[in-house]
Amino acid sequence: MIEFSYTARDDDGYLKKGTIVARDKIEAQELLSDKGLIPIALKSSKRFSLAELFQKSVPAKTVIMFTRQFAIMFESGVPVLSIISTLIRQAQHRILRVALVQVKEDLQHGKSLSDSFAKHPQVFNKVYINMIKIGEASGSLTQVLRELARLLERNDRVKKQIKSATIYPKIVLGTTVLVFISMMLFVMPVFQKFYSSRDIELPIPTQIMIGISHMMTTYWPIFLLLMIGSIFSVLSFKKSEAGEVFFDWLAYRTPVIGNLYLLSVNSRFGHMVGAMYSSGVPLTRALGLVSNAVGSCLFTRDIDVAREMLEDGVSLSETMAGSKYFLPLMAEVAHVGERTGAIDTLLKTTASFLDEEIEEHLTQLQSLIEPLLLFFVFAIIGFFAMAIFLPIWNLSTVAL
């Protein structure tokens, strides 16, 4: 799809300017004609930002805003085609704008909203599409859209909290690595020449630093290849099924972070299943849809087992109680929900409680990480100082 900037006149002869997305120039002219516009000038406009060119999906905030606007207009009685047309004009994100143009075309050809959305997984995930499908079938699309917006907002909020908690350690560790490499490549070689011209015995820290510096400066192409190869190998392994399982297993067993990860996937599960079940999605189907959306392959396995056992007549709470990754609290809530018939409400309430727990754990994690990072940085600085200044101290002592 290409974005075109156009200049056209309407039926009254007034000049109109704007942009339109189409597969080619001919289709762009047809789309303008459908709008009652006579094209005067039509040029391809490729003024996309680098961020958009490399993005493969639409940010959650954009999808949330789209969903809320859709719900408000639909509740006000605006026809779906008019809503999509309005949102196309308002869309700032290129991928969303292109997707909505295609959605509008599909709707004009008689396809349902859910089927039209299903063609664009980079914008609308499986959970989103299936909830829209249920909303269409049950006549409760407004409620479903509101529930979807709340669900997306909660997931986005938790992701941002986790990102915010980890950005400081990433910056500190990244800076430390860069300083270490700079020291090894540019600083230590100078001190090595200085010390080699004097007959003194170097302390162990200095010998270690000079040895590392010598290897890095002499064999830097090998080090560079090893570093690139290691990064590529780790990323490739992480994308494989075995790698996904390993890193997932590692996340659960990492101190402090493991508990946070467990709370996060259980919260996501509660919000998603609760939202879909309250929108009319059968429980077994909701479990099938959620299994690939929780973001944990090990937790996905437990959900799949729960769905299979539920189909065999075993209650959800019994399955969850015997699971490794479902929290005992979730199993108890499911048990109460099964007896009272309010499993969706209780799951969503419990998930909201877990969100509060996650916020508390993130606060504790930040307060724990900061002193540990300071200790780590000071230890590195201290080691550098010892390696550089101990020989100078020894020289001054000999001189005296």
C-alpha positions in Angstrom: 0.0 0.0 0.0 1.2 3.5 -0.9 0.2 6.9 0.6 -0.8 9.5 -2.0 -1.2 13.3 -1.5 -3.9 14.7 -3.6 -5.4 17.9 -4.8 -9.0 17.6 -6.0 -12.3 19.4 -6.5 -15.7 18.4 -5.1 -19.1 18.5 -6.8 -19.4 22.2 -5.8 -16.0 23.1 -7.4 -14.3 23.6 -4.0 -10.6 22.7 -3.8 -9.7 19.8 -1.5 -6.3 18.6 -0.3 -5.4 15.6 1.7 -3.8 12.1 1.7 -5.2 8.7 0.7 -3.8 5.2 1.0 -4.1 2.8 -2.0 -2.3 0.0 -3.8 -1.5 2.1 -6.8 -2.3 5.4 -8.5 -5.4 4.0 -10.4 -6.9 2.7 -7.2 -6.3 6.0 -5.5 -8.2 7.8 -8.3 -11.0 5.4 -7.9 -11.2 5.9 -4.2 -11.3 9.7 -4.7 -14.1 9.3 -7.3 -16.1 7.2 -4.7 -15.8 10.2 -2.4 -17.2 12.5 -5.1 -13.9 14.2 -5.7 -12.3 14.9 -9.1 -8.5 14.5 -8.9 -6.3 17.3 -10.2 -2.9 16.3 -8.8 -1.9 12.9 -7.3 1.6 12.2 -6.0 3.0 9.4 -3.9 3.9 10.6 -0.5 6.5 8.5 1.4 7.3 10.8 4.3 7.3 8.0 6.8 9.5 8.2 9.9 12.3 5.7 10.4 10.5 4.4 13.4 7.4 3.6 11.4 9.3 2.0 8.6 10.9 -0.5 11.0 7.8 -1.1 13.1 6.0 -4.3 12.3 3.1 -3.7 14.6 1.0 -0.9 16.0 1.7 0.4 19.5 -0.8 -0.7 22.2 -1.6 2.9 23.0 -2.7 3.5 19.4 -4.9 0.4 19.4 -6.4 1.4 22.8 -7.3 4.9 21.4 -8.8 3.4 18.3 -10.9 0.9 20.3 -12.2 3.6 22.6 -13.1 6.0 19.7 -14.8 3.1 17.9 -16.9 2.2 21.0 -18.0 5.8 21.6 -19.1 6.4 18.0 -20.8 2.9 17.7 -22.7 3.6 20.9 -23.8 6.9 19.5 -25.4 5.1 16.5 -22.8 5.9 13.9 -22.7 3.2 11.1 -19.6 1.0 11.1 -18.5 2.2 7.7 -18.7 5.8 8.7 -16.7 5.0 11.9 -13.9 3.4 9.9 -13.9 6.3 7.4 -13.5 8.8 10.3 -10.8 6.8 12.0 -8.9 6.5 8.7 -8.7 10.3 8.5 -7.7 10.5 12.1 -5.1 7.7 12.1 -1.5 9.0 12.5 0.2 5.6 12.4 0.9 4.3 8.9 0.3 0.6 9.6 -3.1 1.3 11.3 -4.1 3.7 8.5 -3.3 1.1 5.8 -5.1 -1.7 7.7 -8.2 0.4 8.1 -8.4 1.3 4.4 -8.4 -2.5 3.7 -10.9 -3.1 6.5 -13.2 -0.5 4.9 -12.9 -2.2 1.5 -13.7 -5.6 3.0 -16.8 -4.2 4.8 -18.0 -2.7 1.6 -17.7 -6.1 0.0 -20.0 -7.6 2.7 -17.5 -9.1 5.1 -18.0 -8.9 8.9 -16.0 -6.6 11.1 -14.2 -9.5 12.8 -13.3 -11.1 9.5 -12.0 -7.8 8.2 -9.9 -7.3 11.3 -8.6 -10.9 11.2 -6.6 -10.0 8.0 -4.4 -7.6 10.0 -2.7 -9.5 12.9 -0.1 -6.8 13.2 -2.9 -4.6 14.5 -5.5 -6.9 16.0 -4.5 -10.1 17.9 -6.5 -13.3 18.2 -8.1 -12.3 21.5 -9.2 -9.0 20.0 -10.7 -10.6 16.9 -12.6 -13.3 18.7 -14.1 -10.9 21.2 -15.3 -8.7 18.3 -16.8 -11.9 16.7 -18.6 -12.7 19.9 -19.8 -9.1 20.2 -21.2 -9.2 16.7 -23.0 -12.5 17.4 -24.5 -11.4 20.7 -25.3 -7.8 19.8 -23.1 -6.5 22.6 -20.3 -5.0 20.5 -20.2 -1.7 22.5 -19.7 -3.6 25.8 -17.1 -5.8 24.2 -15.2 -2.8 22.8 -15.1 -1.2 26.2 -13.9 -4.4 27.8 -11.2 -4.7 25.2 -10.0 -1.2 25.8 -9.8 -1.8 29.5 -8.0 -5.1 28.9 -5.4 -3.5 26.6 -4.9 -0.6 29.0 -4.2 -2.9 31.9 -1.7 -5.0 29.9 0.0 -1.9 28.6 0.2 -0.4 32.1 1.9 -3.5 33.5 4.4 -3.6 30.6 5.3 0.0 31.1 5.8 -0.5 34.9 8.2 -3.4 34.2 10.0 -1.5 31.5 10.3 1.5 33.9 11.7 -0.7 36.6 14.4 -2.2 34.4 15.5 0.8 32.3 17.8 2.1 35.1 19.7 -1.2 35.5 20.0 -1.4 31.7 21.5 2.0 31.4 24.0 1.5 34.3 25.1 -1.9 33.0 25.4 -0.7 29.4 27.5 2.3 30.5 29.7 0.1 32.6 30.4 -2.2 29.7 31.2 0.7 27.4 33.6 2.2 30.0 35.3 -1.2 30.5 35.8 -1.6 26.8 37.2 2.0 26.5 39.6 1.4 29.4 40.8 -1.9 27.8 41.3 -0.4 24.3 42.6 3.1 25.1 43.7 3.6 28.7 45.5 0.4 29.7 47.8 0.2 26.7 49.2 3.6 27.7 49.9 2.4 31.3 51.3 -0.9 29.9 53.9 1.1 27.9 54.7 3.2 31.0 55.1 0.1 33.3 57.1 -2.0 30.8 59.8 0.7 30.6 60.4 0.3 34.4 61.6 -2.9 36.1 58.9 -3.3 38.7 56.7 -6.2 39.8 53.1 -5.5 38.8 50.3 -6.4 41.3 47.8 -9.1 40.3 44.9 -6.6 39.5 47.2 -4.8 37.1 48.5 -8.0 35.5 44.8 -9.1 34.9 43.9 -5.8 33.3 47.0 -5.6 31.1 46.4 -9.2 30.0 42.8 -8.5 29.1 43.8 -5.3 27.3 46.5 -7.0 25.4 44.2 -9.7 24.1 41.5 -7.2 23.2 43.9 -4.9 21.3 45.8 -7.7 19.6 42.9 -10.0 18.8 40.1 -7.5 18.5 38.7 -8.9 15.2 38.3 -12.3 16.9 36.7 -10.6 19.9 34.3 -8.7 17.7 33.4 -11.8 15.7 32.9 -13.7 18.9 30.7 -11.0 20.4 28.5 -10.7 17.2 28.4 -14.5 16.9 27.3 -14.9 20.6 24.6 -12.3 20.3 23.3 -13.8 17.0 23.4 -17.4 18.5 21.6 -16.3 21.7 18.9 -14.5 19.7 18.5 -17.4 17.3 18.3 -19.9 20.2 15.8 -17.7 22.0 13.5 -17.8 18.9 13.6 -21.6 18.8 11.1 -23.7 20.7 13.9 -25.1 23.0 15.2 -21.6 23.6 11.8 -20.2 24.4 11.2 -23.0 27.0 14.7 -22.5 28.5 14.5 -18.7 28.9 10.9 -19.0 30.2 12.1 -21.6 32.7 15.0 -19.3 33.6 12.7 -16.3 34.2 10.5 -18.3 36.6 13.6 -19.4 38.6 15.4 -16.0 38.8 15.2 -14.7 42.4 12.7 -11.8 42.8 12.1 -11.5 39.1 10.6 -15.1 39.0 7.8 -14.2 41.4 7.1 -11.0 39.5 6.9 -13.0 36.3 4.5 -15.5 37.8 2.2 -12.7 39.1 2.3 -11.0 35.7 1.2 -14.1 33.7 -1.5 -15.0 36.2 -2.8 -11.4 36.1 -2.9 -11.4 32.3 -4.7 -14.7 32.3 -7.3 -13.5 34.8 -8.0 -10.3 32.9 -8.2 -12.0 29.5 -10.4 -15.0 30.5 -12.6 -12.8 32.7 -13.1 -10.3 29.8 -13.9 -12.9 27.2 -16.2 -15.0 29.4 -18.2 -11.9 30.5 -18.5 -11.1 26.8 -20.1 -14.5 26.0 -17.1 -16.5 25.0 -17.4 -20.1 26.3 -14.8 -21.0 28.9 -13.0 -23.7 26.9 -12.7 -21.4 23.9 -11.5 -18.5 26.1 -8.7 -20.8 27.4 -7.7 -21.8 23.9 -7.5 -18.1 22.8 -5.6 -17.0 25.9 -3.1 -19.8 25.9 -1.0 -18.1 23.2 -1.5 -14.5 24.4 -0.1 -14.7 28.0 3.5 -14.5 27.0 4.8 -17.6 28.7 5.2 -20.9 26.9 5.3 -22.9 30.1 2.2 -21.2 31.4 0.6 -21.9 28.0 1.2 -25.6 28.5 -0.7 -25.5 31.8 -3.6 -23.6 30.1 -3.8 -26.2 27.3 -3.9 -29.0 29.9 -6.6 -27.1 31.8 -8.7 -26.7 28.6 -8.3 -30.4 27.6 -9.3 -31.5 31.1 -12.2 -29.1 31.2 -13.5 -30.7 27.9 -13.2 -34.1 29.6 -15.4 -32.9 32.4 -12.9 -31.9 35.1 -13.5 -28.6 36.7 -11.2 -25.6 36.0 -10.4 -25.1 39.7 -9.2 -28.8 40.1 -6.9 -28.5 37.1 -5.5 -25.2 38.3 -4.9 -26.6 41.7 -2.7 -29.3 40.3 -0.8 -26.9 38.0 2.7 -25.7 38.5 2.3 -22.1 37.3 -1.3 -21.2 38.3 -1.2 -19.4 41.7 -3.1 -21.2 44.5 -5.2 -18.0 44.8 -6.3 -18.3 41.2 -7.4 -21.9 41.8 -9.4 -20.9 44.9 -11.1 -18.0 43.1 -12.0 -20.3 40.2 -13.5 -22.8 42.7 -15.7 -20.1 44.3 -16.6 -18.7 40.9 -17.7 -22.1 39.7 -20.0 -22.5 42.7 -21.5 -19.0 42.5 -21.5 -18.6 38.7 -19.4 -15.4 38.8 -16.1 -16.8 37.6 -15.6 -13.9 35.2 -16.1 -11.2 37.9 -13.9 -13.0 40.4 -11.1 -13.6 37.9 -11.0 -10.0 36.9 -11.1 -8.8 40.5 -8.3 -11.2 41.4 -6.3 -10.0 38.4 -6.7 -6.4 39.5 -5.4 -7.4 43.0 -2.4 -9.1 41.4 -1.7 -5.9 39.4 -1.4 -4.1 42.8 0.9 -6.8 44.0 3.0 -6.4 40.8 3.3 -2.6 41.5 4.4 -3.3 45.0 7.0 -5.9 43.9 8.3 -3.5 41.3 8.8 -0.8 43.9 10.7 -3.3 46.1 12.7 -4.5 43.1 13.8 -0.9 42.3 14.8 -0.3 46.0 16.8 -3.5 45.9 18.5 -3.0 42.5 19.7 0.5 43.1 22.1 -0.3 46.0 23.3 -3.5 44.3 24.1 -1.6 41.2 25.9 1.1 43.1 28.0 -1.6 44.9 28.7 -3.2 41.5 29.8 0.0 39.9 32.0 1.0 42.9 33.6 -2.4 42.9 34.5 -2.0 39.2 35.9 1.5 39.8 37.8 0.3 42.8 39.4 -2.6 40.8 40.3 -0.2 38.0 41.9 2.2 40.5 43.9 -0.6 42.2 45.1 -1.8 38.8 46.2 1.6 37.7 47.5 3.2 40.8 49.0 0.4 42.9 52.1 0.2 40.6 52.5 4.0 40.8 52.3 3.7 44.6 55.0 1.0 44.5 57.2 3.2 42.3 56.9 6.1 44.7 57.7 3.8 47.7 60.9 2.5 45.9 61.9 6.0 45.1 61.7 7.0 48.8 
